[in-house]
Amino acid sequence: MHQIIQWPSQERPREKLLKHGPQALSDAELLAIFLRTGVKGKNAIQLAREIIQHFGTLGQLLTANKTQFCQFKGLGEAKFAQLIACLEMNKRVSAEEVAKGSVIEKPQQVKQYFQSRLMNQKNEVFAALFLDNQHQIIAYEELFYGTVNTTIVHPRVIIQRALAWNAAAIIVAHNHPSGHIQPSQADIDITQTLKSTLEIIDVRLLDHLIIAAHRVISLAEQGHIF
């Protein structure tokens, strides 16, 4: 087994990240930087690959509970605490960027915010950001809670909350705990229903986001809101 330090500098995850940015790294390379070291007989990247294979996806690793996380050799309570701290810092930074009274200027702001709020949920959660006519944030609310693979959404409740906040626009989102990122037909149907229903009270549905661990897709970008 070759130690990572013996690799050419352009192939080492940390040096690669510093030179090309985190987007240039694979899931295993990113995890290897987090792990810092491997275990006997395996370097950090080999260990990272085995961990991801064991959990299925990077997202499922990030949402594992303490018992599931610590049972894998090479992980433990110290690493679990480190991971939770990293996730919480990301959540707080996202909350600062999308705080009450701030203006939504970039779609990425909203994606990161909903991701930090919903990515660790074990069951489906349907949430909404209520905005004024300048796209300034009025409120964030989690409206519906479901099972691991479904949530029942009531448009009437969303209309009531939009009227209560005197909102001019809404961005909604829900998570897929399964890690499957693509929208279901039910997701598309409820998006269309919400759009047409909200139009009756002169409120715009700007987007419907789906969160699956570290990935986010926009139904507006996919052409389902027009």
C-alpha positions as CSV (number, residue, x, y, z in Angstrom):
1,M,0.0,0.0,0.0
2,H,1.3,3.4,-1.0
3,Q,0.9,6.3,1.5
4,I,-0.9,9.3,-0.1
5,I,2.1,11.4,0.8
6,Q,4.1,9.4,-1.7
7,W,1.7,10.2,-4.5
8,P,2.5,13.0,-7.0
9,S,1.3,16.3,-5.6
10,Q,-1.3,16.8,-8.3
11,E,-3.0,13.5,-7.3
12,R,-3.1,14.2,-3.5
13,P,-6.7,15.2,-2.5
14,R,-5.7,18.1,-0.3
15,E,-3.3,19.6,-2.9
16,K,-5.8,18.9,-5.7
17,L,-8.5,20.8,-3.7
18,L,-6.3,23.8,-3.0
19,K,-5.3,24.0,-6.7
20,H,-8.6,23.2,-8.5
21,G,-11.3,23.7,-5.8
22,P,-13.5,21.1,-4.0
23,Q,-15.7,20.5,-7.1
24,A,-12.7,18.8,-8.8
25,L,-12.7,16.0,-6.2
26,S,-14.6,12.8,-6.0
27,D,-16.7,11.9,-3.0
28,A,-14.0,9.5,-1.8
29,E,-11.3,12.2,-2.1
30,L,-13.4,14.7,-0.2
31,L,-14.1,12.1,2.5
32,A,-10.4,11.2,2.6
33,I,-9.5,14.8,3.5
34,F,-12.1,14.7,6.3
35,L,-10.6,11.4,7.6
36,R,-7.0,12.6,7.3
37,T,-5.6,9.1,7.9
38,G,-6.4,5.6,7.0
39,V,-6.2,2.4,9.0
40,K,-3.6,-0.4,9.0
41,G,-3.3,-1.7,5.5
42,K,-5.4,1.1,3.9
43,N,-4.7,4.7,3.1
44,A,-7.3,7.4,3.6
45,I,-8.7,7.2,0.0
46,Q,-9.0,3.4,0.2
47,L,-10.8,3.7,3.5
48,A,-13.0,6.4,2.2
49,R,-14.1,4.3,-0.8
50,E,-14.9,1.4,1.5
51,I,-17.0,3.7,3.8
52,I,-19.0,5.1,0.9
53,Q,-19.6,1.6,-0.6
54,H,-20.7,0.5,2.9
55,F,-23.2,3.3,3.4
56,G,-24.3,3.5,-0.3
57,T,-23.7,7.2,-0.9
58,L,-21.9,10.1,0.6
59,G,-25.3,11.5,1.6
60,Q,-26.3,8.4,3.5
61,L,-23.0,8.6,5.4
62,L,-23.7,12.2,6.3
63,T,-27.1,11.4,7.6
64,A,-26.1,8.2,9.5
65,N,-26.8,8.1,13.2
66,K,-24.0,7.7,15.8
67,T,-24.4,3.9,16.1
68,Q,-24.4,3.4,12.3
69,F,-21.4,5.8,11.9
70,C,-19.2,4.5,14.7
71,Q,-19.6,0.8,13.9
72,F,-17.4,1.1,10.8
73,K,-13.7,0.5,11.5
74,G,-11.8,3.7,11.0
75,L,-14.7,5.9,12.3
76,G,-15.6,6.6,15.8
77,E,-17.0,9.1,18.3
78,A,-14.3,11.7,17.6
79,K,-14.9,11.6,13.9
80,F,-18.7,11.6,14.4
81,A,-18.5,14.7,16.6
82,Q,-16.3,16.4,14.0
83,L,-18.8,15.6,11.2
84,I,-21.8,16.9,13.2
85,A,-19.8,20.1,14.0
86,C,-19.1,20.6,10.3
87,L,-22.7,20.1,9.3
88,E,-23.9,22.4,12.0
89,M,-21.4,25.1,10.9
90,N,-22.7,24.8,7.3
91,K,-26.3,25.1,8.6
92,R,-25.6,28.2,10.6
93,V,-23.7,29.9,7.7
94,S,-26.5,29.2,5.3
95,A,-29.0,30.5,7.9
96,E,-27.0,33.7,8.2
97,E,-27.0,34.2,4.4
98,V,-30.7,33.6,4.1
99,A,-32.0,35.4,7.2
100,K,-35.3,37.2,7.8
101,G,-35.2,40.5,5.9
102,S,-32.5,39.5,3.5
103,V,-33.1,39.6,-0.3
104,I,-32.9,36.5,-2.4
105,E,-30.4,37.4,-5.2
106,K,-29.0,34.1,-6.3
107,P,-30.7,30.7,-6.6
108,Q,-27.7,29.0,-5.0
109,Q,-28.4,30.9,-1.8
110,V,-31.8,29.2,-1.5
111,K,-30.5,25.8,-2.5
112,Q,-27.8,25.8,0.2
113,Y,-30.3,27.1,2.8
114,F,-32.9,24.4,2.1
115,Q,-30.1,21.8,1.9
116,S,-28.7,22.7,5.3
117,R,-32.3,22.6,6.8
118,L,-33.5,19.4,5.2
119,M,-30.6,17.1,4.2
120,N,-30.3,15.4,7.6
121,Q,-34.0,14.8,8.1
122,K,-34.9,11.0,8.3
123,N,-38.4,11.5,7.0
124,E,-39.8,13.7,4.3
125,V,-40.3,17.3,5.2
126,F,-42.1,20.0,3.1
127,A,-41.0,23.5,3.8
128,A,-41.5,27.0,2.4
129,L,-39.8,30.4,2.2
130,F,-42.3,33.3,2.1
131,L,-41.1,36.4,0.3
132,D,-42.4,39.9,-0.3
133,N,-42.6,41.5,-3.8
134,Q,-38.9,42.5,-3.6
135,H,-38.0,38.8,-2.9
136,Q,-37.1,39.8,0.6
137,I,-37.5,36.9,3.1
138,I,-40.5,37.2,5.4
139,A,-40.4,33.7,7.0
140,Y,-39.3,30.1,6.8
141,E,-41.8,27.4,7.8
142,E,-41.8,23.6,7.8
143,L,-45.4,22.8,6.8
144,F,-45.8,19.1,6.4
145,Y,-44.1,16.0,7.8
146,G,-44.2,12.5,6.3
147,T,-42.7,9.1,6.2
148,V,-39.3,8.1,4.7
149,N,-40.7,8.2,1.2
150,T,-43.9,10.4,1.0
151,T,-45.5,13.5,2.3
152,I,-49.0,14.7,1.9
153,V,-49.1,18.4,0.9
154,H,-52.3,20.4,1.4
155,P,-52.4,23.5,-0.9
156,R,-55.1,25.0,1.2
157,V,-52.7,25.2,4.2
158,I,-50.0,26.8,2.0
159,I,-52.5,29.5,0.8
160,Q,-53.5,30.2,4.4
161,R,-49.8,30.7,5.4
162,A,-49.1,32.8,2.4
163,L,-52.1,35.1,3.3
164,A,-51.0,35.1,6.9
165,W,-47.6,36.4,6.0
166,N,-48.9,38.7,3.3
167,A,-46.4,37.0,0.9
168,A,-46.0,37.9,-2.7
169,A,-44.0,34.9,-3.7
170,I,-43.1,31.4,-2.3
171,I,-40.2,29.0,-2.8
172,V,-41.0,25.5,-1.6
173,A,-38.8,22.5,-1.0
174,H,-38.8,18.9,0.3
175,N,-36.3,16.3,0.9
176,H,-35.9,12.7,-0.4
177,P,-34.3,10.7,2.5
178,S,-33.8,7.8,0.1
179,G,-31.2,9.8,-1.7
180,H,-33.0,9.5,-5.0
181,I,-32.8,13.0,-6.5
182,Q,-35.2,12.9,-9.5
183,P,-38.7,14.3,-9.0
184,S,-41.6,11.8,-9.0
185,Q,-44.7,12.4,-11.0
186,A,-46.4,13.3,-7.7
187,D,-43.7,16.0,-7.1
188,I,-44.4,17.5,-10.6
189,D,-48.2,17.3,-10.1
190,I,-48.2,19.1,-6.7
191,T,-45.9,21.8,-8.2
192,Q,-48.4,22.5,-11.0
193,T,-51.3,22.4,-8.5
194,L,-49.5,24.8,-6.1
195,K,-48.6,27.2,-9.0
196,S,-52.1,27.4,-10.3
197,T,-53.7,27.6,-6.9
198,L,-51.4,30.4,-5.6
199,E,-52.1,32.4,-8.8
200,I,-55.7,32.8,-7.6
201,I,-54.5,34.9,-4.6
202,D,-51.8,36.6,-6.7
203,V,-48.8,34.8,-5.2
204,R,-46.0,33.5,-7.4
205,L,-44.5,30.1,-6.9
206,L,-40.8,30.8,-7.8
207,D,-39.4,27.3,-7.4
208,H,-39.8,23.8,-5.9
209,L,-36.5,22.3,-4.8
210,I,-35.8,18.6,-4.1
211,I,-33.0,17.9,-1.6
212,A,-31.2,14.6,-1.6
213,A,-28.3,14.7,0.8
214,H,-25.6,16.9,-0.9
215,R,-27.6,17.3,-4.1
216,V,-30.3,19.8,-5.0
217,I,-32.5,20.0,-8.1
218,S,-34.8,22.8,-9.2
219,L,-38.1,22.0,-10.8
220,A,-38.2,25.5,-12.2
221,E,-34.8,24.9,-13.9
222,Q,-36.2,21.6,-15.3
223,G,-39.1,23.5,-16.9
224,H,-41.9,22.4,-14.6
225,I,-42.7,26.0,-13.5
226,F,-43.3,28.5,-16.3
